[in-house]
Amino acid sequence: MNRLFMLLFFLISSNLLKAQINEIGVFVGGSNYIGDVGPTTYLAPSDPSFGIIYKWNRSTRHSYRFSYTFGKISGNDLDSDVADRNQRGFNFENTIHELSAGLEFDFFEFDLHKLGPQFTPYVYTGISYFSYKELFYVNNEAEEDYTDGSLAIPMTLGVKAKLNRRFILSLEAGVRFAFTDNLDGSNPKNENLQPLQFGNINSNDWYVFTGFMLTYTFGENPCYCPD
């Protein structure tokens, strides 16, 4: 039974590689967050982020995309243009480890086997799961309670171009709506710490990854035909 399973797995994997074109690569950029501490600018990469990515191109217009991204996020009330935050003076640091899966859609046809330069804007969305540190404040200092996990909805806009037959360079900005309001320590889940809540506890946090992605294509020339 195990040998049969391994044989089937090998045959399916081989067919997939022959039937589609694949991409694997790296992401390098910056990250920032939007919430109850620090500035409120949505696109302001100030901390480093890195990732790896895999794409399975199903047509010249769309692909399934899977990624792991690590990024640091931080906030400082002294950098905010909101007077109340300046006076409060809170600051924090947190780390994001994100797994994401979803669909990338190209605005123009992007045929990886077509000769000559190609360029297209694209959008990506799906579902992400990420881990982060549950924080709370003591004497204006952020302290770690424990490590937790949550879901997020990625909303990414980017542009990409072929460098040559094998390499693709992309520039993208991806905003994540997190299903938590405590990336910054403003709304701890621990019931014993709930008296320390502050800010708008009815509005969840956001985090953003902005940067460049370089991918390498492999696999045989696909037939982009309807299933």
N, C-alpha and C positions, 0 to 999 in steps of 0.2 A: 504493500500500500504506500509506504513512504517513497519507494523508488518510482511508482507511478505518479505520485504527487510532484516529485522533483522533475520528472520528465515533462509533465504538463506545464509546470511553471517555466521550464526552460523554453518550451515551444511557444508559449504565450509571450514571454519576454522577447524572444527573437522576432516574432511577428510584429510586435509593437515597435521595435527598433527599425524594422524595415518599412513599416507603414507610415511613420511620422518622422518629423525632424525634431530633435531635442536641443535644448540649451541648458548650460550650466555655467554659473559665474559667481561674481562677488559684488557686494554693495559696500560703498564707502561714502560716508557723509556725516551729517550732523543731526542732532535731535533737540527738541524743545518740548515744553508742556504748557498747557493753558488750564488754569484752575483758580484757586483762592489765594495763592501766594505768588508774589512777584509780578512781572509784566503780563500784559494781556494780549501781546502781539501773537498772531496765529502762526506766522512763518518767520521764525527767528532762530535758526540752528546755532546753538551755542555750546553744545556738548557733543562728544564723538559718538558715532554709531557705525556698526559693521554688520555684515550679513553674508549669507550664501543663498543662492536661488537656483531653482530648477523650473524649466518651462517645457511643456509638452504641447507643441503646436498642432492644433487640430485642423486649421485652415490658414489661408493667407490673411485672415482678419481676426482670428481669436485663438487663444491658447489657455490651457490650464496651468496655473502657477502655484508653486509651493516654495516657502522661504523660512529661514530662521534669521532673526535680526536681534542683535544685542545693542543696547544704547543706554547712555546715562542721561538722566533728566535732573534739572535743578531749578530752583526759584529763589529770588531774593527780593523782599519787599522794598529794599533801598533802591532797586532798579526800576520800580514801578512809577508811573506818572499819576497814580491814584494817591491822594494825600493821606487817606486813612491807612493805607498799607505802608506808606513811608514811616508814619508815626509808630506803627506796630513793630516793624523791624524783624519779622520772621524770615527764616531761610531754611532750605532743606536740600538734600540730595537723595536720589533714588536710582535704581537700576531696573531696566526692562529686558526680559528675555522673552521674545515673541516667536511663536509658530503661526504661520498664516497660510491659508489655502483659498483659492478662488479663481476668477476668470479675468483674463486680460483681453481687452477689445481694442483693435487698431482702427483708427478712423480711415486710413487708406490701406490698400492691399500691400502686404509686406511679404513678398515671396523670397525666401532665403536662398533659393537656387537660381534666381533670375540675375543675369549679369548686369553690372552697372550699379550706380549709387541708388540707395533707397532711403526714404525718410517718412516717418509718420508720427503724429501725436497718438496717444493711447490713454485709456483709463483702466483702472483695476479696482475690483472690490471682491469681497468674500467674507471670511470669518477668521478672526485671530484669537489665539489663546496666549496669554502672557503671565509671567510671574513678576512680582514686585514686593517691596517691603512695606508692611503695614506700619505707619508712623504715628506718633503723637508728640505733643509739645510739653516740655517741662522747663519753666523759666526761659521761655523764648527759644529753646533749643530743641530741634527735632530728634527724637529717640526712636529706635526700632523696637517694635513689639514682636513681630514674627513675619515670616515670608508667606505670602498668599498668592492666589491666582485668580484671574478674571477673564472674561471675553471682551472683545472689541470689534468694531466694524471699521475696516480700512476703506478709505476713499482716496484714491491715488490718481494723479494726473501727471503725465510725463511725455517726453519726446524721445525717439530713438532713431539711430541711423546705422547702416552697415559701414564698417570700416574696410572690410574686404569680404571674401567669400565665407570666412569662418567666424569673424568677430563682430559683435554688435555693441555699440555704446549708447547708453540711455542716461537721461537726466530726469529725475522725478521728485515730486513732493507728495508724501502720503500722510494724510490726517487720519488719526484713529479716535473714534468715539468709544471711550472706555466705559464698561459697565460697573464702574466703581467711582466713588467720590473721595478716595483717600490716597491718591498718589502723592499728595503733599502734606498729609497728616492733619487735614482739616476735619475729617469725619471718620474717626477710628471705629472699626467694627466691634472691638472689645467693649462689652456693656459697662465694664468698670471705668472705662475711659471716655464714655459719651459726654460727661459734663465738660470735657475739654473741647467739644466741637465748636467750630467757628465758621464764618463765611456762609455761602449759600449751599445748604446741605440738600437742596432739592435739584441741584445741577451737577451732573457728573463731570469728571475731568476728561481732558483730551491730551494726546501726545502725538508728536509729528516726527517723521523721518524724512530728511531731505538729502539727496546726494546723487552720486554717479553709480551706474551699474555697468559692468563689463561682462558679457556672456560669450561663451564659445559654443558653436553649433556642431552637432554630430548626428549621424544617422543617414540612411539612404534617402535619395530624392523621393519625397512623398507624393502620393496621388491624393490631391485634395478633392475627394469625391463625397457626395452624400452617403451616409451610412445606409 
